[in-house]
């Protein structure tokens, strides 16, 4: 099969790395890809958001299957356009991808179908939103309604912080039109766990649970990022909690989307808070998470192409998805200053040495120079990912493998999997 993966980050590198192991995949392409993806797939210089260009290229080059990984092209309807062109595509159509593209929609869906989540209100008027915050006090959570690269959520510990976040979103347009509508919700308390699940429109199969570290600095301090590291499985996600999530959250979500005429095929990301009153939904995403995908796919023991095809064909219940025992950890190496401001274009050294120490280095923000040198090209640069018999072993291997890697102003957290 000739397969195209849309996207160019660490998640897409992990997906391409896993697809390249499938005997079904004879030619693998990625658009736009990055410096690391170029080692396992042919990179095509098309922006992930260029729906027309991507569909035309897939037609011209007779792709048998397209996997759309990022949130933006899903929300723009790339899967709809590929299907209309007769090309099988993995990922939800736009009318189902809205569970991520609009937080207001997803909160209304949960309220209507009694799926447990935080209490909330939605606002389009700044003054009314400010009044609501002053009435309810802090801590309180402020969310931009639309897509904001994983950075549109602020857990405000003071009223002043919440007010500032509101003004940045609604007045200053920090996230463009994504912040024109905001969702303000109660601050839930408890461990946060992510569960990604394959879905074929009717059947749902959860992957290993995981935990992501969003804050930039050790001890969960600093601004929110797209993720500074992740590990799986989560020791906090017990079989009892998993059973409850399936009954109260996962299956009801699939049923709710079907009832609304929005059948979901692809990956649903369930961001969960394990509160004293039971699991609650923090957020939905309509795709693989980043960097959770890197450790999760490292633990997958089933052909990923088989799973993708089953999701598209509606036969997910016919496939036996297996996982390796043990655990996996992904440590993100970022550019200094990320997520605020940073410089790119620096040479990266030590990649081969890192892999020789037992890790897989997934590239997130890299590019290849004309001379073949790997350079930094983003905020999150690399995801050093390792597996082990225990979580402690996986963490230790990831950190050991990161030691030989170097680029100017490299920054990473020293407590992934330990807080």
Secondary structure, 3 states (H helix, E strand, C coil): CEEEEEECCHHHHHHHHHHCCCCCCCEEEEEECCCCHHHCCEEECCCCCCHHHHHHHHHHCCCCEEEECCHHHHHCCHHHHHHHCCCCEECCCHHHHHHHHCHHHHHHHHHHCCCCECCEEEECCHHHHHHHHHHHCCCEEEEECCCCCCCCEEEECCHHHHHHHHHHHHCCCCCHHHHCCEEEEECCCCEEEEEEEEEECCCEEEEEEEEECCEEEHHHEEEECCCCEEEECCCCCCHHHHHHHHHHHHHHHHHHHHHCCCCCEEEEEEEEEEECCEEEEEEEECCCCCCHHHHHHHCECCCHHHHHHHHHHCCHHHCCCCECCCEEEEEEEEECCCCCCCCCCCECECHHHHHHCCCEEEECCEEECCCCCEEECCCEEEEEEEEECCHHHHHHHHHHHHCCCECCCEECCCCCCCC
